[in-house]
Amino acid sequence: MTPSNPEQSNADMEIETAVLSYLDRHPNAADTLDGIANWWLPQQRYITAQVRIQAVLQKLVSRGVLQLRRLPDGAALYTRAVE
């Protein structure tokens, strides 16, 4: 999914991408400006941030800075690697 106008500012493109991404996951969604600003965009930013954070954590594990341990439920637990 790419923004429709290549001359848009980065901030505008981020908002457009977030709205369209939200609608990809919730095709029947409809809301007011306030609802979109308060619910759709924060949720999308959280998801995007979580993906970015996970990528950074994986890099730190691969570099040996962090250690990854799996909890009994399968959740990942990150800790500083022992030197």
C-alpha positions in Angstrom: 0.0 0.0 0.0 1.5 3.3 -1.0 0.2 6.8 -0.6 -1.6 8.2 -3.6 0.2 11.5 -4.1 4.1 11.5 -4.2 4.2 15.2 -3.4 2.6 14.8 0.0 4.6 15.6 3.1 6.0 12.7 5.2 3.5 13.4 8.0 0.6 13.4 5.5 1.8 10.1 4.0 2.1 8.6 7.5 -1.5 9.5 8.3 -2.8 8.2 4.9 -0.9 5.0 5.3 -2.2 4.5 8.9 -5.8 5.1 7.9 -5.6 2.8 4.9 -3.8 0.1 6.9 -6.5 0.3 9.6 -9.2 0.0 6.9 -7.3 -3.0 5.4 -7.7 -4.7 8.8 -11.2 -3.4 9.4 -12.9 -3.1 6.0 -16.3 -2.1 7.5 -15.0 0.5 9.8 -16.6 4.0 9.9 -15.9 6.8 12.3 -15.9 10.6 12.8 -12.7 12.7 12.6 -12.5 12.5 16.4 -13.0 8.8 16.4 -10.3 8.2 13.7 -7.8 10.5 15.5 -8.5 8.9 18.9 -8.9 5.2 18.0 -7.7 4.3 14.6 -4.4 6.3 14.5 -3.1 5.5 18.0 -3.9 1.8 17.4 -2.0 1.8 14.1 0.9 3.7 15.6 1.1 1.2 18.4 1.2 -1.7 15.9 3.8 0.0 13.7 5.9 0.8 16.8 5.7 -2.7 18.0 6.9 -4.1 14.7 9.8 -1.7 14.7 10.7 -2.5 18.3 10.6 -6.2 17.5 13.0 -5.7 14.6 15.4 -3.8 16.8 15.2 -6.4 19.5 16.0 -9.2 16.9 19.0 -7.2 15.7 20.3 -6.8 19.3 19.8 -10.6 19.9 21.7 -11.4 16.6 24.6 -9.1 17.7 24.7 -10.8 21.1 23.7 -7.6 23.0 20.4 -9.2 24.2 19.5 -12.7 25.0 16.1 -14.2 24.0 14.4 -16.7 26.3 11.0 -18.3 25.7 8.5 -18.4 28.6 6.4 -21.5 29.0 3.5 -19.8 27.2 5.8 -19.1 24.2 6.2 -15.3 24.9 9.6 -13.9 24.2 11.6 -12.5 27.2 14.5 -10.2 26.4 17.4 -9.6 28.8 20.9 -8.2 28.5 23.3 -10.9 27.3 25.8 -12.2 29.8 29.3 -11.3 28.8 
